Amino acid sequence: RKSYLDDGFVFGLEGSGLDRPKGKVAQIVVEGDSLETQPWQVAVVWATLGFHTILFGESFWEMLNVNDGNLVQTALQATLLTASSWLLADFGSGVLHWSVDNYGNGRTPIMGGIIAAFQGHHSAPWTITERGFENNVYKLCVPFGIAPMALIALLTGPFTTLFMTVFCMMEILSQEFHKWSHMTKSETPGWVNSLQSAGLTIARKPHAQ
């Protein structure tokens, strides 16, 4: 019987070693995983988001200096970069979701944990709704975290850094957006429902299709 460590684990509950439980029963697939948020997960997530926020601010300040203190021009550029980065991140998260659903396994370098979690998600998709914020997104703080953004900041200018900072933050948060799409309107705050209605995060019906 195949497991999350083997190729061919994907959509296929048939022959995958997984069973779809009856009712909304949470199911942990990856060995060592838990629905309980750990202090180190909180530290990793908020250190990453804090670093990215500071980097965004520093990039904006550098852009302001490049523009000789023209705040209106800098704000407009930052807004356009943020919007375009968000759009690219939305597309990128879709590509990421599709690719890890279909390729790789739990042994894949770097992405193995993410791949196993995404593929296992199909056996009990409601499990994600029982995860706290940090428990839900911390795995994405590796490929989109401090190290890659520090390297980008070192090798590029403020415009690219700001763009990529927003991109990485949105990719990390995309897993929480994903969680919301599995929750009912009564289970999510009103502002979350507003974001979904505005098309700024994935809504329930499109995700189910």
N, C-alpha and C positions, 0 to 999 in steps of 0.2 A: 504493500500500500504506500502510495506517495504521500509526502508531507510537504510543508511549506519550504523545506530544504531542497526540494526536487523540482526540476522543470516540469511543466505540464500541470502544475498545481492550480492554476488559474480558474476561472469560472467553473470549473469542473469540479463540482462537488462529487461527481461520479468518478471514482478512482482516485480521489485526492486525499482520502483519509479523513475527510471532514463530513459531518452530517449537519443538515440544517435543522436546528431544534424547532419544536413546535412552540408557537407563541413567542412573545418578545423576551426571550431568555438570552442574557448576555453570554457571549462565548469568546474566550481568550484562545488565540491560535498560537502565538509566538511564545515559546518557552521562556519563562522568567518575566513575561509581561504581566501587568496588573492594571486594574482600573483605578487603583488608589494613587493619588498624586503624591509624589515623594518630594521632600525638601530640595534635593539636588535638581529635580526637574524645574522647580520654581526658580532656583538660582540660575540655571542655564538659560531658561526662557527670558527672564527679566534682565539678565546681564546682556543677552543678545539684543533684545529690543531697546534696552537703554543705550547700548553702544551704537546701534543703528540710528537712534534718535539724535544722539550727539553728533554723529557723522553727518546727518542731514543738516543740522544747524551749522556746523563748521563749513560744509560745502556751500550753503546759502551765503554765509559771510564772505567766503572767498569769491563767490560769484558777484557779490555786491562790490567788492574791491576791484574786480576785473571791469565792472561797469562804472567805475569811478563814482561810486556812491549813489547811483541812480536806482532808488528803491522800487519805483514803479516798473522799470524795465526788468529788474531782477525778480520781482514778485511774479510778473507775467511769465518769464522764462521758467521759474520754478514751478508754476502752476501747469504750464504746458508739459514740462518734463514729468511731473507727478502723474498727470492724466494719461500720458502716453505710456509711462512705465506701468501704471495700473492695468491698462488695456493689454499690454504685452504679458504681464504677470497672469492675467486671467486666461489668456490663450496658453501660456506656458504651463499653468496648473492643469489645464485640460489635457495637454500633451503628456505631462508627467503622470497624471492619473491613468490615461490610456496605456502609456508605455509600461508602467510598473504593474498594471493589471495583466499585461500580456507577455512580458519578457522578464527574465531573471528569476531568482529565487532567494531564499534566506541566506545563501552563501555568497551572493554577489557582493564584491567589495564595496564598502562605503554605504551603498544603497540597500544592502540586504535586509536590514531591519524594517526599512520603509516598505520595500517590496513585499515582504512577508505580511506586514500589517495590512497593506492595501488589498492583497489577494485574499487574505483571511476575512476581510471585511464583508466579502460577498456571501459568506456562510451565515452571518448574523449581522446584517447592516445596522441594526438598531443599537448594537453594542457601543458604537461611537458616542451615542447620546448620553451614556453614563460616565463618560470621561470628563474630568475637570479640564479647564483651559490648558494649563501647563502640561498635564499628562497627555493631552491630545496633540499638542503642536511641537513638543520638544524634539522629536526625531528630525524635524525639518530645520532645526537650528544647527545641524551639522553641515549639510550642503549649502545652506543659505545664511550661515552664521558669521561669527566674528572673524575667523581666519580668512575666508574668501573675500570679505568686504575690506578687511585691512589691506590685503594684497591689491585689490582694485584701487583703493584710495592711494596707495603708494605708487602705483604704476600709471594712474590716469589723473586728469584734472577734475575740478569741482563739478562741472556739468555732468560728466559721465558718472562720477561718484554719487551725486544726488540721484540720478536716474536709477542706478543699480541698487542704491540703498532702499528706495521705494520698492523696487522690484523684489528684492530679497524679503522685505517686511511683508509684502503682499503674498508671496509664496508661503511664508510661514503661517500667516493668518488664513490662508486658503483652506487649511485643514479644519479650522474653526467654522469657516463659512460652510464647508462641507457638512459639518456636524449639524448646523442649523437647518440644512435642507432635509435632514432626516427627522426633524422635530415638528410638531404641530404648531400652529399659530399661538395656541394657548400656552405652549411650553416655552416660547421665546419672547423676549421683551418687545414692546411695540416698535422700538427703533430698528430692531432686527427685521421685523416684518416690513417696515418702510424701505429698508435697504434692498430687500428682496423684490418688493413691488417696483422699485425704481430701476431694477436690473443691475444694481451695483454689486450684489453678491448672488450666487446661484440660488434660484428659487426651488421650491419643492417639486413642482410639476415637471420643469425641464430636466431636473436631475433624475426623476423617476423614468423618464422616457428613454 
